[in-house]
Amino acid sequence: MKSIKGEDIFGLCCIDYISGDKKAKITVKSDLAETDYLPASYLFRDFSEMPAHEQKALQQARGEILDVGACAGSHSLYLQGLGYNVTSLDISPGCCEVMKSRGLKNVVCDDIFHYTGKTFDSVLMLMNGIGIAGSLPDLSDLLDHIRTLLKPGGKIIFDSSDLQYLYMEEDGSLSIPLTEKYYGELIYELEYKKLKSGKFKWFFIDQYTVEAIAGEVGFKMQFLAEGPHYDYVACLY
């Protein structure tokens, strides 16, 4: 495979993985939690290796499907294997190259905020893809844009987590700081080998807050499943 230059951290890590480096991993730093690591192998898991709530999310997808932030394409591959017409969208040139090599038919290298021209029955935003909005005040703009990509009766299927557990005291009480920003908003920085992403915003959102914001821009929410650690799957329609 040709090399991908630039700060394409996910792309380079995924290329290294399929080229034989099974220990490839991305270093994940944030302003709220300790340094963590994302193994490339996790991005290549098949359906049987996914948690039950993630499987539930995929089973809700129907019709023409857009997989936002498809990365290595694991969700897209499962749905394509079921016979669905899946468009796999990612901003990473390396990830798009990897997805094509894995047999995905409709791979688009683009930014979701700029992507237009086709509409879908289901838009997937898994692995906390909804956090791509960056901050809570910008979520309504993201939802308004995705609405333009939905066919009549279409839905957004997403998962996220409620980070309140990070503020839980030993007695079970919460000590969430009173600040101007929502407690699920984080500043991330990714590293892979000698590459650094630079700092960027991302957020995790509790189900009640996302339901309220979605309602303000005309969406209804259906809760689908709960994960093992304050995470959940829902759809907006």
C-alpha positions as a Python dict, from the first residue, in 0.01 Angstrom:
ca = {
    (1, 'M'): (0, 0, 0),
    (2, 'K'): (122, 353, -69),
    (3, 'S'): (231, 556, 232),
    (4, 'I'): (7, 828, 371),
    (5, 'K'): (187, 1143, 479),
    (6, 'G'): (81, 1414, 721),
    (7, 'E'): (-89, 1396, 1059),
    (8, 'D'): (-321, 1112, 959),
    (9, 'I'): (-284, 931, 1289),
    (10, 'F'): (-572, 685, 1253),
    (11, 'G'): (-486, 616, 892),
    (12, 'L'): (-120, 546, 958),
    (13, 'C'): (-198, 326, 1257),
    (14, 'C'): (-452, 123, 1059),
    (15, 'I'): (-214, 84, 765),
    (16, 'D'): (60, -39, 997),
    (17, 'Y'): (-181, -287, 1152),
    (18, 'I'): (-290, -449, 825),
    (19, 'S'): (74, -443, 712),
    (20, 'G'): (168, -672, 1001),
    (21, 'D'): (217, -457, 1311),
    (22, 'K'): (-48, -619, 1531),
    (23, 'K'): (71, -421, 1834),
    (24, 'A'): (6, -81, 1675),
    (25, 'K'): (-179, 153, 1911),
    (26, 'I'): (-268, 520, 1946),
    (27, 'T'): (-188, 713, 2263),
    (28, 'V'): (-492, 905, 2385),
    (29, 'K'): (-446, 1204, 2618),
    (30, 'S'): (-721, 1424, 2759),
    (31, 'D'): (-767, 1699, 3014),
    (32, 'L'): (-1000, 1486, 3225),
    (33, 'A'): (-869, 1131, 3239),
    (34, 'E'): (-535, 952, 3259),
    (35, 'T'): (-343, 869, 2943),
    (36, 'D'): (-501, 574, 2765),
    (37, 'Y'): (-419, 362, 2460),
    (38, 'L'): (-638, 260, 2165),
    (39, 'P'): (-513, -64, 2009),
    (40, 'A'): (-555, -77, 1633),
    (41, 'S'): (-695, -429, 1676),
    (42, 'Y'): (-1005, -274, 1839),
    (43, 'L'): (-1077, -85, 1517),
    (44, 'F'): (-1073, -413, 1320),
    (45, 'R'): (-1303, -620, 1542),
    (46, 'D'): (-1583, -818, 1381),
    (47, 'F'): (-1948, -826, 1485),
    (48, 'S'): (-1903, -1109, 1734),
    (49, 'E'): (-1637, -908, 1920),
    (50, 'M'): (-1853, -597, 1959),
    (51, 'P'): (-2040, -529, 2284),
    (52, 'A'): (-2412, -610, 2286),
    (53, 'H'): (-2528, -247, 2272),
    (54, 'E'): (-2309, -185, 1965),
    (55, 'Q'): (-2453, -494, 1798),
    (56, 'K'): (-2800, -360, 1879),
    (57, 'A'): (-2716, -33, 1707),
    (58, 'L'): (-2605, -208, 1388),
    (59, 'Q'): (-2918, -421, 1384),
    (60, 'Q'): (-3129, -104, 1372),
    (61, 'A'): (-2975, 15, 1045),
    (62, 'R'): (-3191, -16, 734),
    (63, 'G'): (-3199, 87, 368),
    (64, 'E'): (-2932, 322, 233),
    (65, 'I'): (-2676, 364, 512),
    (66, 'L'): (-2413, 631, 581),
    (67, 'D'): (-2139, 525, 825),
    (68, 'V'): (-1987, 849, 960),
    (69, 'G'): (-1628, 823, 1081),
    (70, 'A'): (-1608, 469, 948),
    (71, 'C'): (-1234, 440, 1028),
    (72, 'A'): (-1121, 84, 946),
    (73, 'G'): (-1471, -4, 825),
    (74, 'S'): (-1577, -275, 1070),
    (75, 'H'): (-1936, -152, 1102),
    (76, 'S'): (-1964, -92, 728),
    (77, 'L'): (-1831, -439, 645),
    (78, 'Y'): (-2089, -607, 867),
    (79, 'L'): (-2378, -414, 711),
    (80, 'Q'): (-2246, -457, 355),
    (81, 'G'): (-2227, -829, 425),
    (82, 'L'): (-2599, -823, 507),
    (83, 'G'): (-2668, -679, 162),
    (84, 'Y'): (-2714, -313, 250),
    (85, 'N'): (-2582, -32, 32),
    (86, 'V'): (-2336, 137, 269),
    (87, 'T'): (-2143, 460, 214),
    (88, 'S'): (-1836, 465, 440),
    (89, 'L'): (-1730, 821, 517),
    (90, 'D'): (-1405, 923, 685),
    (91, 'I'): (-1183, 1230, 675),
    (92, 'S'): (-868, 1014, 696),
    (93, 'P'): (-709, 925, 358),
    (94, 'G'): (-530, 632, 521),
    (95, 'C'): (-847, 489, 671),
    (96, 'C'): (-1023, 522, 335),
    (97, 'E'): (-739, 332, 169),
    (98, 'V'): (-766, 61, 433),
    (99, 'M'): (-1143, 34, 389),
    (100, 'K'): (-1109, -7, 13),
    (101, 'S'): (-847, -279, 67),
    (102, 'R'): (-1092, -461, 295),
    (103, 'G'): (-1353, -475, 21),
    (104, 'L'): (-1588, -187, 98),
    (105, 'K'): (-1757, -70, -219),
    (106, 'N'): (-1854, 291, -145),
    (107, 'V'): (-1578, 475, 39),
    (108, 'V'): (-1583, 857, 55),
    (109, 'C'): (-1297, 1065, 194),
    (110, 'D'): (-1464, 1379, 321),
    (111, 'D'): (-1557, 1583, 627),
    (112, 'I'): (-1912, 1516, 750),
    (113, 'F'): (-1965, 1891, 791),
    (114, 'H'): (-1902, 1940, 417),
    (115, 'Y'): (-2054, 1620, 280),
    (116, 'T'): (-2369, 1665, 67),
    (117, 'G'): (-2533, 1527, -240),
    (118, 'K'): (-2700, 1205, -126),
    (119, 'T'): (-2963, 1109, 129),
    (120, 'F'): (-2990, 801, 350),
    (121, 'D'): (-3235, 595, 550),
    (122, 'S'): (-2985, 543, 833),
    (123, 'V'): (-2689, 754, 946),
    (124, 'L'): (-2453, 573, 1183),
    (125, 'M'): (-2246, 771, 1435),
    (126, 'L'): (-2097, 496, 1647),
    (127, 'M'): (-1795, 495, 1881),
    (128, 'N'): (-1931, 825, 2016),
    (129, 'G'): (-1936, 974, 1668),
    (130, 'I'): (-2186, 1238, 1779),
    (131, 'G'): (-1901, 1395, 1978),
    (132, 'I'): (-1753, 1516, 1650),
    (133, 'A'): (-1959, 1832, 1703),
    (134, 'G'): (-1681, 1930, 1943),
    (135, 'S'): (-1888, 2103, 2209),
    (136, 'L'): (-2244, 2091, 2333),
    (137, 'P'): (-2348, 2429, 2186),
    (138, 'D'): (-2245, 2306, 1840),
    (139, 'L'): (-2448, 1985, 1851),
    (140, 'S'): (-2763, 2145, 1713),
    (141, 'D'): (-2571, 2265, 1405),
    (142, 'L'): (-2440, 1913, 1343),
    (143, 'L'): (-2789, 1765, 1376),
    (144, 'D'): (-2932, 2027, 1141),
    (145, 'H'): (-2672, 1933, 880),
    (146, 'I'): (-2729, 1561, 915),
    (147, 'R'): (-3102, 1622, 871),
    (148, 'T'): (-3021, 1730, 514),
    (149, 'L'): (-2868, 1384, 457),
    (150, 'L'): (-3176, 1193, 576),
    (151, 'K'): (-3453, 1060, 358),
    (152, 'P'): (-3811, 1106, 485),
    (153, 'G'): (-3845, 873, 784),
    (154, 'G'): (-3467, 840, 816),
    (155, 'K'): (-3286, 814, 1146),
    (156, 'I'): (-2954, 882, 1316),
    (157, 'I'): (-2820, 588, 1518),
    (158, 'F'): (-2557, 684, 1774),
    (159, 'D'): (-2394, 584, 2100),
    (160, 'S'): (-2230, 784, 2376),
    (161, 'S'): (-2153, 776, 2748),
    (162, 'D'): (-2248, 976, 3055),
    (163, 'L'): (-1919, 1085, 3213),
    (164, 'Q'): (-2073, 1165, 3549),
    (165, 'Y'): (-1903, 856, 3688),
    (166, 'L'): (-1572, 1045, 3670),
    (167, 'Y'): (-1710, 1282, 3934),
    (168, 'M'): (-1853, 1021, 4167),
    (169, 'E'): (-1739, 1025, 4531),
    (170, 'E'): (-1692, 716, 4747),
    (171, 'D'): (-2032, 769, 4910),
    (172, 'G'): (-2204, 771, 4570),
    (173, 'S'): (-2260, 1146, 4553),
    (174, 'L'): (-2154, 1356, 4254),
    (175, 'S'): (-1916, 1649, 4264),
    (176, 'I'): (-1952, 1788, 3913),
    (177, 'P'): (-1776, 2128, 3899),
    (178, 'L'): (-1988, 2431, 3818),
    (179, 'T'): (-1822, 2566, 3504),
    (180, 'E'): (-1943, 2725, 3184),
    (181, 'K'): (-1886, 2412, 2980),
    (182, 'Y'): (-2081, 2086, 2993),
    (183, 'Y'): (-1913, 1822, 3210),
    (184, 'G'): (-1883, 1579, 2917),
    (185, 'E'): (-1666, 1814, 2709),
    (186, 'L'): (-1300, 1715, 2681),
    (187, 'I'): (-981, 1836, 2517),
    (188, 'Y'): (-802, 1548, 2345),
    (189, 'E'): (-461, 1498, 2191),
    (190, 'L'): (-361, 1184, 2000),
    (191, 'E'): (-13, 1051, 1937),
    (192, 'Y'): (113, 773, 1713),
    (193, 'K'): (485, 712, 1683),
    (194, 'K'): (623, 1064, 1630),
    (195, 'L'): (299, 1216, 1506),
    (196, 'K'): (77, 1438, 1720),
    (197, 'S'): (-275, 1549, 1639),
    (198, 'G'): (-263, 1873, 1830),
    (199, 'K'): (-538, 1949, 2081),
    (200, 'F'): (-900, 1924, 1972),
    (201, 'K'): (-1245, 1928, 2132),
    (202, 'W'): (-1472, 1625, 2169),
    (203, 'F'): (-1755, 1541, 2404),
    (204, 'F'): (-1960, 1262, 2553),
    (205, 'I'): (-2325, 1332, 2625),
    (206, 'D'): (-2581, 1186, 2863),
    (207, 'Q'): (-2906, 1061, 2712),
    (208, 'Y'): (-3128, 1326, 2874),
    (209, 'T'): (-2922, 1618, 2747),
    (210, 'V'): (-2901, 1488, 2392),
    (211, 'E'): (-3275, 1423, 2392),
    (212, 'A'): (-3340, 1783, 2499),
    (213, 'I'): (-3109, 1935, 2238),
    (214, 'A'): (-3240, 1708, 1964),
    (215, 'G'): (-3594, 1805, 2057),
    (216, 'E'): (-3508, 2172, 2014),
    (217, 'V'): (-3417, 2110, 1649),
    (218, 'G'): (-3713, 1885, 1574),
    (219, 'F'): (-3587, 1531, 1643),
    (220, 'K'): (-3744, 1271, 1865),
    (221, 'M'): (-3525, 1018, 2046),
    (222, 'Q'): (-3569, 647, 2104),
    (223, 'F'): (-3350, 479, 2364),
    (224, 'L'): (-3232, 142, 2229),
    (225, 'A'): (-2990, -23, 2472),
    (226, 'E'): (-2760, 37, 2766),
    (227, 'G'): (-2395, -65, 2780),
    (228, 'P'): (-2199, -198, 3077),
    (229, 'H'): (-2035, 131, 3180),
    (230, 'Y'): (-2263, 436, 3160),
    (231, 'D'): (-2284, 401, 2782),
    (232, 'Y'): (-2596, 367, 2570),
    (233, 'V'): (-2733, 347, 2215),
    (234, 'A'): (-3021, 557, 2083),
    (235, 'C'): (-3167, 683, 1758),
    (236, 'L'): (-3299, 1023, 1652),
    (237, 'Y'): (-3581, 1043, 1400),
}
